[in-house]
Amino acid sequence: MNPVFVRKPAFKVAGYGIQTNVAGSMYTKDIASFWSHYEGENLESKMYKILNPPKHGEVGLCIPSSDNGNATYLLGVIVEDYSKVEADMLTMDVPEAEYAVFTTPPVDTSTDTEQIQFAQVIKSSWKYIFEEWLRIVVTFMTRLNWILSFTMNAAIRGTRYSDGDLRSCEKVD
């Protein structure tokens, strides 16, 4: 499951969600519990009936709220405004940006009446995103940031690299 990177204009999302912590392993249980509640309370139908979005299709967002891994997991729909939002719903203004868009593998829900396969696909998708894909991205970005920071600091101090190797450098007069 590889993401597609797309530039999206700003949009508004309203729906239902939970607070969780993605730094540990409990987020998968939190999200699975939320999905169980979402299905059991028929929140999808309720959300569509109340919000009446212009298009059918849910958006899953994981919104960081702190550096220690706390985040809001929001499952909602794209809306034009928040005028129909009820007190138990969450909202998010999503800014224009380039996004990694993941699409879960298709599931034939006509043969999976208890939605077991569907729940597994969702769980494995989030597990892949948080435990594999994001770790690679964060590791790469951390290293890139360190190299860029080191390079910028060295350039400010008048240092240049003689052969591109970070271990060997010479002073620039």
N, C-alpha and C positions, 0 to 999 in steps of 0.2 A: 504494500500500500504506500505509494509515493504521493506526496502532495503535488498539487498544481499551484503555481504561484500566479496570482492574479491581482491586478490593481483594481480596487473597489472604491467607489465614492462613499462618502459618509452615509450611514443608515442608522435607523432606530430599531431596537429589538425590545420586545416585551414578552414576558412569559413567567415561568416558575423556575426556582433554583434553590441551591443550598450553599452554605459556607463549608469549605473543606480545606485541608492542608495537603498540597501536592508534593511536599518535601519528603514525606514518609510513604508508607505503603497503605495507609488507611483510606486514601482517597478512592481506591477502587471499590472498597466496601461501601463508602459513603455514597458514591455515584450509583452503585448497584441498588442500594437501599432507596435512593431518590427515584430511580427508574421504577422500582417496585411500587412506590407510593404514587408516582406519576401515572402508571398503568392502572393501579387499583382504584384510584380516585377519578379516573377517566379525565385527567387534566388536559390531555390533548384536545378532546372534544369541547371541553369547557373553554379552553383558550381560544379555539377557532370561533366558537359561538359568541363569546364576549368581544373579542378584538376584531373579528371579521377582516382579516388581512387581505390585501389586494391579490396575493398569490399564495397557493398552498405550498408548504415546505418549511420544515423546522430548521433552526439555526442553533447549534450547540456552541456555547462560548465558555471559555475558562478565563476569568478575569483576575489577574493578580491584584491583591490588596495590600501586600507587604513584601518585604525582602525575605521573610522567614518561611515562605511557602504558602501562606494563607491566600485563598482564592475563592471567588464566587463561581460556581458552576451554574450556568443559566441555559435553559432550554426554552426557546421561544420562537416567535415569528417576527418577520420584518413588518413594521407598521409605519404609517405615515406620520402619526403623532401619538401622544400618550393620553388622549382624551378619554379613551374607553378602559384604561388600566384600572384594575381593582386593587384594594389594599394588600392582598396577599400575593400580588405579582411583583416581579422585579423588572427594572428597565435598564437599558444601557445604550448610550450614544456611542456608536462605533465610528471612530474617525476614518477619513479617507486614508488609505495606505495600501501597501502591497501585502497580501495575506497568503499564508500557506493553507490551501483548502484541501481537506481530506475527505474522501468519499468512501463510505463503508462498502464492503462487498455486498452484492444483492442477496436478499433472503426471500424465499418463497413462503410468505406468511399464510398462504392458503392451506399448506400442509403442516404448518407449525402452529397449531391452534393455541397452544399455551405460551407461544412466543419465546420458547427456550433457546432456539437457534438464533433468533433476533437478538436476545439479551447477550448471548455469547459473542456475537459479532460486534456489538457495541462495546462490550467489556474488552475484547481483544484489540479493538481499534484504539481505545483510550490507553490501554496498556502499552501498545506500540508507540503511540505519540509521546507519552510521558517517559517511558522507561527506555526507549531506544532512540527514536528520532530526536527528541529534545535534548537528550544527553549528548548526542553527537554535535548538535548545533551549538549548545552551550559550551561544550569543550572547545570547539572550533572558534567560537566568538571570543571566549576567554583568552585563548592563545593569540588570536588576531589582535584583540585589544591590548594584550601585553606587548606584542611586537610593535604595534602602532605607537603605543605610549612610550616604549623604550626608544623607538626611532625618533619620535618627536622630541623627547627629552634630550636625547643625544644631539640632535640637530640644533636645539636651542643652546646647548652647552658648547657647540662648535665641534662636534665629533662626527666623523664620517666613517663608513665601513670601507675597508680597502678591498675586500674581495666578496662582500655580501655575507660573510660569516659573522654572526653576532659575537663570536669570541675574539675576533681580531679587528681592531679599529685603530685609526691614527688620528691625531689632532689636526684640525684645519686651522691655519693661521688667519 
